[in-house]
């Protein structure tokens, strides 16, 4: 697939996620248009229960940091740069 992208000889691309297809297109300097997304699924990060309260605190801290990055537009900025 990467070779086809590099030769700019592709009219349709499907991938496991929209981001990977957009990334390959951008690297090959191809314009893209998302016509249909089959499904979107949330992503999860797990923290070990063995950590007890420390794990819960770490998960909470991670969630807050991610929320802040989204609110500040950082996530969107990175996505627009690479996808």
C-alpha positions as a LaTeX table, in Angstrom:
\begin{tabular}{lrrr}
\hline
Residue & $x$ (\AA) & $y$ (\AA) & $z$ (\AA) \\
\hline
Unk1 & 0.00 & 0.00 & 0.00 \\
Unk2 & 2.83 & 2.40 & 0.83 \\
Unk3 & 4.33 & 1.89 & $-2.66$ \\
Unk4 & 1.00 & 2.70 & $-4.27$ \\
Unk5 & 0.75 & 5.86 & $-2.16$ \\
Unk6 & 4.28 & 6.87 & $-3.13$ \\
Unk7 & 3.45 & 6.51 & $-6.83$ \\
Unk8 & 0.22 & 8.50 & $-6.30$ \\
Unk9 & $-1.79$ & 5.82 & $-8.06$ \\
Unk10 & $-4.68$ & 5.31 & $-5.69$ \\
Unk11 & $-8.30$ & 6.40 & $-5.74$ \\
Unk12 & $-9.59$ & 4.66 & $-2.62$ \\
Unk13 & $-8.00$ & 3.76 & 0.68 \\
Unk14 & $-9.37$ & 1.93 & 3.68 \\
Unk15 & $-7.51$ & 1.37 & 6.89 \\
Unk16 & $-7.87$ & 0.28 & 10.47 \\
Unk17 & $-8.20$ & 3.90 & 11.46 \\
Unk18 & $-8.69$ & 7.19 & 9.67 \\
Unk19 & $-5.46$ & 8.62 & 11.07 \\
Unk20 & $-3.19$ & 6.03 & 9.47 \\
Unk21 & $-4.73$ & 6.56 & 6.03 \\
Unk22 & $-4.53$ & 10.35 & 6.38 \\
Unk23 & $-0.88$ & 10.07 & 7.51 \\
Unk24 & 0.10 & 7.96 & 4.49 \\
Unk25 & $-1.69$ & 10.34 & 2.14 \\
Unk26 & 0.01 & 13.35 & 3.67 \\
Unk27 & 3.45 & 11.72 & 3.42 \\
Unk28 & 2.77 & 11.04 & $-0.28$ \\
Unk29 & 1.48 & 14.63 & $-0.78$ \\
Unk30 & $-1.97$ & 13.37 & $-1.74$ \\
Unk31 & $-5.14$ & 15.31 & $-1.06$ \\
Unk32 & $-7.68$ & 13.34 & 0.92 \\
Unk33 & $-11.39$ & 13.41 & 1.46 \\
Unk34 & $-13.02$ & 11.24 & 4.08 \\
Unk35 & $-16.21$ & 9.96 & 2.53 \\
Unk36 & $-17.31$ & 7.41 & 5.09 \\
Unk37 & $-16.11$ & 6.22 & 8.49 \\
Unk38 & $-17.26$ & 2.66 & 9.15 \\
Unk39 & $-17.17$ & 3.04 & 12.91 \\
Unk40 & $-15.43$ & 4.93 & 15.63 \\
Unk41 & $-14.42$ & 3.20 & 18.82 \\
Unk42 & $-13.13$ & 4.78 & 22.00 \\
Unk43 & $-9.59$ & 4.09 & 23.15 \\
Unk44 & $-8.72$ & 3.02 & 26.65 \\
Unk45 & $-5.63$ & 3.05 & 28.83 \\
Unk46 & $-5.47$ & 0.68 & 31.77 \\
Unk47 & $-3.72$ & 1.17 & 35.08 \\
Unk48 & $-2.94$ & $-1.85$ & 37.23 \\
Unk49 & $-5.20$ & $-2.48$ & 40.22 \\
Unk50 & $-2.09$ & $-3.72$ & 42.02 \\
Unk51 & $-1.05$ & $-0.09$ & 42.41 \\
Unk52 & $-4.10$ & 0.54 & 44.59 \\
Unk53 & $-4.69$ & 4.20 & 45.40 \\
Unk54 & $-1.48$ & 5.16 & 43.62 \\
Unk55 & $-2.88$ & 3.67 & 40.40 \\
Unk56 & $-6.19$ & 5.48 & 40.84 \\
Unk57 & $-4.36$ & 8.76 & 41.43 \\
Unk58 & $-2.22$ & 8.14 & 38.35 \\
Unk59 & $-5.31$ & 7.40 & 36.22 \\
Unk60 & $-7.04$ & 10.54 & 37.51 \\
Unk61 & $-3.96$ & 12.65 & 36.81 \\
Unk62 & $-3.69$ & 11.21 & 33.30 \\
Unk63 & $-7.38$ & 11.92 & 32.61 \\
Unk64 & $-7.05$ & 15.51 & 33.79 \\
Unk65 & $-3.92$ & 16.09 & 31.68 \\
Unk66 & $-5.63$ & 14.66 & 28.59 \\
Unk67 & $-8.72$ & 16.78 & 29.21 \\
Unk68 & $-6.53$ & 19.89 & 29.51 \\
Unk69 & $-4.70$ & 19.06 & 26.26 \\
Unk70 & $-8.04$ & 18.73 & 24.47 \\
Unk71 & $-9.39$ & 21.99 & 25.94 \\
Unk72 & $-6.25$ & 23.90 & 24.95 \\
Unk73 & $-6.49$ & 22.62 & 21.37 \\
Unk74 & $-3.20$ & 20.73 & 21.53 \\
Unk75 & $-4.70$ & 17.42 & 20.38 \\
Unk76 & $-6.33$ & 19.10 & 17.38 \\
Unk77 & $-3.07$ & 20.90 & 16.54 \\
Unk78 & $-1.10$ & 17.64 & 16.49 \\
Unk79 & $-3.80$ & 15.91 & 14.43 \\
Unk80 & $-3.82$ & 18.69 & 11.86 \\
Unk81 & $-0.04$ & 18.56 & 11.59 \\
Unk82 & 0.16 & 14.81 & 10.97 \\
Unk83 & $-3.25$ & 13.90 & 9.58 \\
\hline
\end{tabular}
